[in-house]
Amino acid sequence: MSRPRIVIVGAGFAGYRAARTLSRLTRHQADITLLNPTDYFLYLPLLPQVAAGILEPRRVTVSLSGTLPHVRLVLGEADGIDLDGRTVRYTGPEGEGGTLSYDRLVLAAGSVNKLLPIPGVAEHAHGFRSLPEALYLRDHVTRQMELAAAGDDPARCQARCTFVVVGAGYTGTEVAAHGQLFTDAQVRKHPLRGGMRPRWMLLDIADRVLPELDERLARTADEVLRQRGVDVRMGTSVKEATHDGVLLTDGEFVPTRSLVWCVGVRPDPLAAALELPLERGRLLVDPHLQVPGRADLFAAGDAAAVPDLEKPGSYTPMTAQHAWRQGRTVAHNVAASLGLGERRAYRHRDLGFVVDLGGVKAAANPLGVNLSGVAAGAVTRGYHLAAMPGNRVRVAADWVLDAVLPRQAVQLGLVRSWSVPLDTASPELVRMPGGPDGAKAPEGDEPAKDASGESDPMRDPDAVRHPEPPGPVKRPEGPEQREEKAQHRKKSTASTSRKGTHEHR
């Protein structure tokens, strides 16, 4: 009798932990396949530190094949699910198609950037949900600061060193906090003309930062941001984004070259394609994380609307903490459906929240105890080290080096602006020209235009094609070179003649 086949779609917090737990529970009694576009699990909470140059990119990634030895990894993006035929269609990294058959399916596809119908946002903003987006932001901020330091036009320099972050939740608050420290450090090395200082703006339509957290934590974060010089504006958002800046809902136009979109997330579109009952795009499941009426289908993480048993009538929020815990619960329930163990309902108890504000500052309330300053910073970093499934020593080493050595601010140029669009269902993948997703590089060789309408090739070097390298330079021949060539031709003729005589014989 063949072993049951378990397919897990997505290797985020829920999918990764489900695969790891199932591997332990089944003990080679089932074939576990993990379908994911990348070969790593991304520890998303530390992504702002990658963008700020504190951590190297690989520090926040955990190898799937290296940490899930009894799980088969298939690289690809799920294109569709045939519930009746029990198959998952996918497209591989090189455009090849494939199909996976299953007896149990765990949908943990996660979420993507949330879009709002605001003119110009999709064209001029960039999200912050993936490693490529963090790498792009790191390069972009560094480039803008270097160009501002070398520029002569004060208005253009001010626009370059103005950074607008929309969304004052976890991600937006941490990006603004780390970003201000990152650019201030660059200014100390290369001062801007006229004593100009980088300006970071944090916008949100809510009445306070971190509206989902305790008010005391939010107040602590707000005070730290304002003390550093971050322009925090609550009750304000973007009305329109243009090539030269953003128009705010209060009527002010802010010249800027940088718009970071952190307004939240939406479930992966794969869940909606199943044509099953949804709750705001999330697949409805019961407290056991099973889709009603489908004994072979489970869902967890941001793709699932899980009933909150602690708050009847509501659903658990889309956070990493819930996804991580749901991954463990869904693994136990999948194993129970195969006769291994007993089912369990998903229940949770908040252990507190942590918000990293950069440097030694943070806001935290472990077990309900509100902390701020150095104590909160220590708790926050300790929590992240404990929560990471790998790379703990490397992360701690990077923190130590950042504390004693100056931070490196260089452009690697590995991720182009057009390769990390805001409107994408796969933010974890860099779009390549001519790739499976049909992405195209910008057409034409015209440089970008600045606010004055003049050509500015450095405004967006991502859109400028690199010229082909020149061929070898031909130097004028002297008498010695001409004589050498003549002798070489005589030798070649003689050699050819001898060869022909030999062949004739």
ROFILO-827034 format. One record per residue (C-alpha): residue in one letter; x, y, z. Coordinates in steps of 0.02 Angstrom, whole numbers, always signed. Layout:
- a; X; Y; Z .
...
! end
This chain:
- m; +0; +0; +0 .
- s; +70; +168; -52 .
- r; +102; +302; +77 .
- p; -19; +451; +87 .
- r; +37; +606; -6 .
- i; +35; +774; +85 .
- v; +62; +933; -15 .
- i; +94; +1100; +72 .
- v; +79; +1257; -34 .
- g; +187; +1397; +34 .
- a; +337; +1401; +151 .
- g; +296; +1553; +255 .
- f; +273; +1546; +443 .
- a; +124; +1427; +433 .
- g; +186; +1318; +290 .
- y; +364; +1300; +355 .
- r; +311; +1248; +529 .
- a; +177; +1131; +460 .
- a; +308; +1043; +355 .
- r; +431; +1030; +498 .
- t; +301; +966; +621 .
- l; +225; +842; +497 .
- s; +397; +772; +459 .
- r; +417; +732; +643 .
- l; +240; +666; +669 .
- t; +227; +552; +518 .
- r; +401; +474; +538 .
- h; +417; +419; +356 .
- q; +237; +356; +351 .
- a; +187; +490; +225 .
- d; +264; +578; +76 .
- i; +273; +764; +115 .
- t; +298; +888; -28 .
- l; +324; +1074; -2 .
- l; +286; +1188; -150 .
- n; +366; +1360; -139 .
- p; +437; +1489; -261 .
- t; +600; +1504; -163 .
- d; +713; +1380; -75 .
- y; +710; +1474; +90 .
- f; +597; +1523; +233 .
- l; +600; +1712; +261 .
- y; +599; +1778; +439 .
- l; +497; +1931; +394 .
- p; +508; +2030; +560 .
- l; +694; +2064; +533 .
- l; +673; +2128; +355 .
- p; +684; +2313; +407 .
- q; +858; +2277; +475 .
- v; +909; +2210; +305 .
- a; +848; +2370; +221 .
- a; +944; +2473; +349 .
- g; +1107; +2379; +320 .
- i; +1114; +2298; +493 .
- l; +1091; +2118; +436 .
- e; +1153; +2035; +278 .
- p; +1010; +1964; +172 .
- r; +1051; +1781; +199 .
- r; +1041; +1804; +387 .
- v; +850; +1815; +380 .
- t; +831; +1665; +265 .
- v; +828; +1483; +321 .
- s; +865; +1345; +195 .
- l; +714; +1233; +166 .
- s; +812; +1082; +105 .
- g; +940; +1105; +244 .
- t; +814; +1111; +386 .
- l; +677; +997; +317 .
- p; +776; +840; +274 .
- h; +625; +724; +256 .
- v; +521; +845; +152 .
- r; +527; +851; -37 .
- l; +550; +1030; -98 .
- v; +473; +1079; -265 .
- l; +517; +1253; -329 .
- g; +369; +1337; -414 .
- e; +215; +1444; -400 .
- a; +44; +1364; -383 .
- d; -65; +1411; -532 .
- g; -223; +1318; -486 .
- i; -298; +1179; -381 .
- d; -414; +1043; -444 .
- l; -510; +997; -287 .
- d; -603; +852; -367 .
- g; -449; +781; -453 .
- r; -340; +816; -300 .
- t; -201; +897; -400 .
- v; -102; +1059; -388 .
- r; -38; +1141; -548 .
- y; +119; +1245; -537 .
- t; +247; +1337; -642 .
- g; +430; +1310; -607 .
- p; +566; +1443; -600 .
- e; +614; +1415; -783 .
- g; +436; +1418; -848 .
- e; +406; +1231; -849 .
- g; +237; +1169; -791 .
- g; +202; +1029; -670 .
- t; +67; +940; -570 .
- l; +68; +873; -393 .
- s; -58; +743; -334 .
- y; -111; +740; -153 .
- d; -215; +649; -23 .
- r; -205; +796; +97 .
- l; -177; +976; +47 .
- v; -122; +1117; +163 .
- l; -146; +1290; +88 .
- a; -25; +1411; +169 .
- a; +6; +1528; +24 .
- g; +20; +1681; +136 .
- s; -16; +1859; +81 .
- v; +39; +1996; -39 .
- n; +44; +2185; -35 .
- k; -125; +2267; -8 .
- l; -174; +2389; -146 .
- l; -291; +2537; -134 .
- p; -371; +2628; -282 .
- i; -258; +2781; -267 .
- p; -195; +2856; -431 .
- g; -11; +2828; -464 .
- v; +26; +2714; -316 .
- a; +46; +2554; -417 .
- e; +168; +2643; -534 .
- h; +273; +2742; -409 .
- a; +267; +2648; -243 .
- h; +360; +2493; -186 .
- g; +304; +2368; -56 .
- f; +399; +2288; +86 .
- r; +348; +2106; +95 .
- s; +498; +2014; +26 .
- l; +687; +2005; +19 .
- p; +699; +2080; -156 .
- e; +596; +2230; -100 .
- a; +707; +2256; +52 .
- l; +864; +2246; -55 .
- y; +791; +2369; -178 .
- l; +746; +2492; -40 .
- r; +921; +2479; +34 .
- d; +1001; +2521; -133 .
- h; +874; +2655; -174 .
- v; +894; +2748; -9 .
- t; +1084; +2740; -23 .
- r; +1079; +2804; -201 .
- q; +964; +2949; -161 .
- m; +1073; +3004; -16 .
- e; +1231; +2997; -122 .
- l; +1150; +3096; -262 .
- a; +1083; +3224; -139 .
- a; +1257; +3247; -64 .
- a; +1331; +3277; -237 .
- g; +1191; +3385; -307 .
- d; +1188; +3574; -329 .
- d; +1001; +3608; -337 .
- p; +933; +3623; -157 .
- a; +754; +3581; -209 .
- r; +808; +3425; -301 .
- c; +921; +3372; -157 .
- q; +779; +3394; -33 .
- a; +665; +3285; -139 .
- r; +797; +3150; -149 .
- c; +821; +3142; +39 .
- t; +634; +3142; +78 .
- f; +561; +2969; +109 .
- v; +374; +2939; +129 .
- v; +313; +2782; +217 .
- v; +126; +2747; +209 .
- g; +57; +2636; +346 .
- a; +99; +2650; +531 .
- g; +78; +2468; +577 .
- y; +220; +2351; +626 .
- t; +312; +2359; +461 .
- g; +292; +2543; +421 .
- t; +340; +2598; +596 .
- e; +498; +2492; +596 .
- v; +547; +2544; +419 .
- a; +533; +2729; +465 .
- a; +626; +2706; +630 .
- h; +771; +2610; +553 .
- g; +771; +2718; +397 .
- q; +797; +2880; +494 .
- l; +948; +2806; +585 .
- f; +1018; +2737; +422 .
- t; +1012; +2902; +328 .
- d; +1073; +3003; +477 .
- a; +1228; +2892; +483 .
- q; +1259; +2926; +299 .
- v; +1243; +3114; +324 .
- r; +1373; +3110; +462 .
- k; +1497; +3037; +337 .
- h; +1443; +3144; +189 .
- p; +1353; +3302; +249 .
- l; +1220; +3377; +138 .
- r; +1234; +3554; +73 .
- g; +1168; +3692; +184 .
- g; +1150; +3579; +334 .
- m; +1004; +3487; +253 .
- r; +944; +3333; +347 .
- p; +854; +3178; +282 .
- r; +667; +3184; +309 .
- w; +563; +3030; +343 .
- m; +374; +3042; +345 .
- l; +257; +2912; +419 .
- l; +75; +2925; +364 .
- d; -81; +2832; +416 .
- i; -267; +2866; +418 .
- a; -276; +2796; +596 .
- d; -272; +2913; +744 .
- r; -108; +2840; +813 .
- v; +40; +2733; +764 .
- l; +25; +2546; +792 .
- p; -165; +2553; +809 .
- e; -173; +2364; +834 .
- l; -65; +2369; +992 .
- d; -87; +2430; +1169 .
- e; -99; +2619; +1179 .
- r; +52; +2631; +1294 .
- l; +161; +2539; +1168 .
- a; +98; +2651; +1030 .
- r; +137; +2805; +1132 .
- t; +314; +2743; +1165 .
- a; +345; +2712; +980 .
- d; +273; +2881; +933 .
- e; +388; +2971; +1055 .
- v; +543; +2881; +990 .
- l; +500; +2921; +809 .
- r; +469; +3105; +843 .
- q; +628; +3123; +947 .
- r; +728; +3059; +799 .
- g; +646; +3183; +682 .
- v; +522; +3071; +592 .
- d; +374; +3174; +531 .
- v; +229; +3071; +601 .
- r; +61; +3120; +528 .
- m; -93; +3028; +584 .
- g; -260; +3047; +498 .
- t; -166; +3081; +336 .
- s; -129; +2974; +185 .
- v; -85; +2986; +1 .
- k; -215; +3054; -119 .
- e; -108; +3038; -275 .
- a; +69; +2982; -317 .
- t; +163; +3061; -462 .
- h; +335; +3053; -538 .
- d; +392; +3203; -436 .
- g; +308; +3172; -268 .
- v; +148; +3133; -175 .
- l; -9; +3234; -146 .
- l; -75; +3209; +31 .
- t; -256; +3202; +83 .
- d; -234; +3366; +176 .
- g; -188; +3453; +13 .
- e; +0; +3465; +38 .
- f; +115; +3410; -103 .
- v; +277; +3328; -44 .
- p; +417; +3319; -171 .
- t; +500; +3148; -154 .
- r; +578; +3009; -254 .
- s; +534; +2874; -126 .
- l; +364; +2803; -81 .
- v; +363; +2647; +29 .
- w; +194; +2558; +37 .
- c; +161; +2471; +204 .
- v; -28; +2489; +220 .
- g; -54; +2305; +254 .
- v; -77; +2141; +163 .
- r; -210; +2044; +72 .
- p; -227; +1855; +56 .
- d; -142; +1770; -90 .
- p; -263; +1767; -240 .
- l; -245; +1578; -247 .
- a; -373; +1560; -105 .
- a; -507; +1658; -200 .
- a; -480; +1551; -356 .
- l; -545; +1397; -265 .
- e; -723; +1465; -268 .
- l; -752; +1413; -88 .
- p; -828; +1519; +52 .
- l; -714; +1666; +93 .
- e; -699; +1798; +228 .
- r; -620; +1953; +152 .
- g; -518; +1848; +32 .
- r; -468; +1718; +163 .
- l; -524; +1538; +152 .
- l; -652; +1497; +287 .
- v; -599; +1352; +399 .
- d; -663; +1276; +559 .
- p; -569; +1285; +726 .
- h; -471; +1130; +670 .
- l; -408; +1227; +518 .
- q; -504; +1113; +400 .
- v; -615; +1177; +259 .
- p; -795; +1124; +296 .
- g; -854; +986; +180 .
- r; -676; +949; +121 .
- a; -592; +814; +224 .
- d; -434; +828; +121 .
- l; -413; +1018; +123 .
- f; -334; +1120; +263 .
- a; -278; +1301; +271 .
- a; -173; +1405; +391 .
- g; -88; +1573; +404 .
- d; -139; +1730; +309 .
- a; -234; +1627; +180 .
- a; -356; +1560; +311 .
- a; -496; +1642; +409 .
- v; -477; +1549; +574 .
- p; -613; +1572; +707 .
- d; -545; +1658; +862 .
- l; -608; +1549; +1004 .
- e; -553; +1680; +1130 .
- k; -663; +1810; +1043 .
- p; -819; +1724; +977 .
- g; -881; +1794; +812 .
- s; -711; +1859; +755 .
- y; -562; +1786; +663 .
- t; -379; +1783; +709 .
- p; -279; +1927; +633 .
- m; -152; +1904; +495 .
- t; +8; +1904; +598 .
- a; +166; +1800; +600 .
- q; +131; +1742; +778 .
- h; -37; +1666; +729 .
- a; +32; +1590; +569 .
- w; +176; +1507; +663 .
- r; +59; +1430; +792 .
- q; -71; +1380; +662 .
- g; +64; +1289; +565 .
- r; +93; +1174; +712 .
- t; -93; +1147; +742 .
- v; -133; +1108; +561 .
- a; +10; +982; +556 .
- h; -64; +888; +704 .
- n; -237; +888; +624 .
- v; -173; +827; +455 .
- a; -81; +687; +543 .
- a; -238; +646; +643 .
- s; -338; +633; +481 .
- l; -216; +495; +431 .
- g; -239; +402; +595 .
- l; -86; +475; +682 .
- g; -135; +563; +843 .
- e; -289; +664; +889 .
- r; -363; +825; +820 .
- r; -346; +986; +915 .
- a; -433; +1154; +897 .
- y; -330; +1311; +872 .
- r; -324; +1418; +1028 .
- h; -202; +1554; +1068 .
- r; -150; +1664; +1211 .
- d; -60; +1827; +1177 .
- l; +114; +1823; +1252 .
- g; +145; +2004; +1208 .
- f; +213; +2103; +1062 .
- v; +381; +2179; +1016 .
- v; +420; +2323; +899 .
- d; +601; +2355; +850 .
- l; +635; +2542; +836 .
- g; +819; +2529; +792 .
- g; +974; +2559; +896 .
- v; +939; +2511; +1075 .
- k; +759; +2571; +1068 .
- a; +604; +2462; +1059 .
- a; +429; +2445; +1127 .
- a; +375; +2280; +1204 .
- n; +249; +2206; +1325 .
- p; +303; +2027; +1362 .
- l; +169; +1939; +1465 .
- g; +79; +2104; +1482 .
- v; +226; +2199; +1558 .
- n; +254; +2362; +1464 .
- l; +437; +2400; +1426 .
- s; +529; +2534; +1331 .
- g; +708; +2590; +1298 .
- v; +856; +2474; +1324 .
- a; +756; +2341; +1418 .
- a; +629; +2330; +1278 .
- g; +771; +2322; +1150 .
- a; +851; +2175; +1240 .
- v; +684; +2083; +1253 .
- t; +647; +2115; +1070 .
- r; +812; +2046; +1008 .
- g; +801; +1899; +1126 .
- y; +627; +1859; +1062 .
- h; +685; +1862; +880 .
- l; +833; +1748; +917 .
- a; +719; +1625; +1006 .
- a; +587; +1630; +868 .
- m; +705; +1607; +721 .
- p; +718; +1425; +662 .
- g; +899; +1450; +609 .
- n; +1044; +1572; +585 .
- r; +1039; +1630; +767 .
- v; +1228; +1640; +787 .
- r; +1249; +1733; +623 .
- v; +1113; +1859; +667 .
- a; +1188; +1890; +839 .
- a; +1360; +1911; +761 .
- d; +1293; +2042; +640 .
- w; +1215; +2136; +785 .
- v; +1381; +2138; +877 .
- l; +1474; +2198; +722 .
- d; +1346; +2334; +692 .
- a; +1371; +2396; +869 .
- v; +1560; +2414; +853 .
- l; +1589; +2449; +669 .
- p; +1521; +2584; +551 .
- r; +1380; +2525; +440 .
- q; +1419; +2496; +255 .
- a; +1314; +2601; +137 .
- v; +1346; +2541; -40 .
- q; +1238; +2506; -191 .
- l; +1244; +2329; -255 .
- g; +1123; +2361; -398 .
- l; +1056; +2183; -395 .
- v; +871; +2226; -395 .
- r; +796; +2347; -522 .
- s; +647; +2459; -490 .
- w; +538; +2377; -622 .
- s; +579; +2202; -558 .
- v; +489; +2229; -391 .
- p; +319; +2300; -440 .
- l; +192; +2337; -305 .
- d; +51; +2248; -396 .
- t; +111; +2068; -397 .
- a; +50; +1904; -326 .
- s; +231; +1846; -302 .
- p; +328; +1982; -210 .
- e; +460; +1854; -158 .
- l; +518; +1835; -338 .
- v; +617; +1961; -439 .
- r; +535; +1991; -607 .
- m; +653; +1957; -751 .
- p; +637; +2018; -930 .
- g; +576; +1878; -1040 .
- g; +545; +1766; -889 .
- p; +395; +1653; -857 .
- d; +294; +1797; -789 .
- g; +311; +1894; -949 .
- a; +398; +2041; -869 .
- k; +478; +2167; -983 .
- a; +619; +2286; -951 .
- p; +586; +2471; -984 .
- e; +590; +2508; -1169 .
- g; +700; +2638; -1247 .
- d; +864; +2714; -1194 .
- e; +799; +2884; -1143 .
- p; +856; +2937; -970 .
- a; +727; +2982; -838 .
- k; +673; +3161; -818 .
- d; +687; +3260; -659 .
- a; +563; +3386; -592 .
- s; +630; +3522; -705 .
- g; +608; +3416; -860 .
- e; +795; +3398; -888 .
- s; +876; +3232; -923 .
- d; +936; +3149; -764 .
- p; +1009; +2977; -798 .
- m; +1043; +2948; -613 .
- r; +863; +2981; -564 .
- d; +820; +2802; -598 .
- p; +969; +2706; -665 .
- d; +861; +2551; -663 .
- a; +774; +2613; -820 .
- v; +935; +2651; -915 .
- r; +1008; +2512; -1018 .
- h; +1192; +2477; -998 .
- p; +1286; +2496; -1162 .
- e; +1377; +2349; -1237 .
- p; +1562; +2344; -1192 .
- p; +1672; +2417; -1328 .
- g; +1772; +2301; -1440 .
- p; +1961; +2291; -1439 .
- v; +2051; +2451; -1485 .
- k; +2152; +2440; -1646 .
- r; +2319; +2526; -1640 .
- p; +2409; +2591; -1796 .
- e; +2533; +2466; -1867 .
- g; +2718; +2510; -1879 .
- p; +2851; +2434; -1994 .
- e; +2894; +2298; -1869 .
- q; +2712; +2242; -1854 .
- r; +2691; +2238; -2044 .
- e; +2849; +2134; -2066 .
- e; +2794; +2013; -1929 .
- k; +2625; +1990; -2015 .
- a; +2707; +1955; -2183 .
- q; +2818; +1820; -2108 .
- h; +2667; +1743; -2021 .
- r; +2572; +1734; -2187 .
- k; +2721; +1649; -2273 .
- k; +2729; +1517; -2135 .
- s; +2541; +1488; -2145 .
- t; +2550; +1465; -2335 .
- a; +2693; +1341; -2321 .
- s; +2604; +1243; -2185 .
- t; +2445; +1233; -2289 .
- s; +2543; +1174; -2441 .
- r; +2627; +1033; -2343 .
- k; +2461; +980; -2269 .
- g; +2379; +971; -2439 .
- t; +2523; +865; -2509 .
- h; +2510; +745; -2362 .
- e; +2323; +725; -2384 .
- h; +2343; +697; -2571 .
- r; +2464; +555; -2538 .
! end
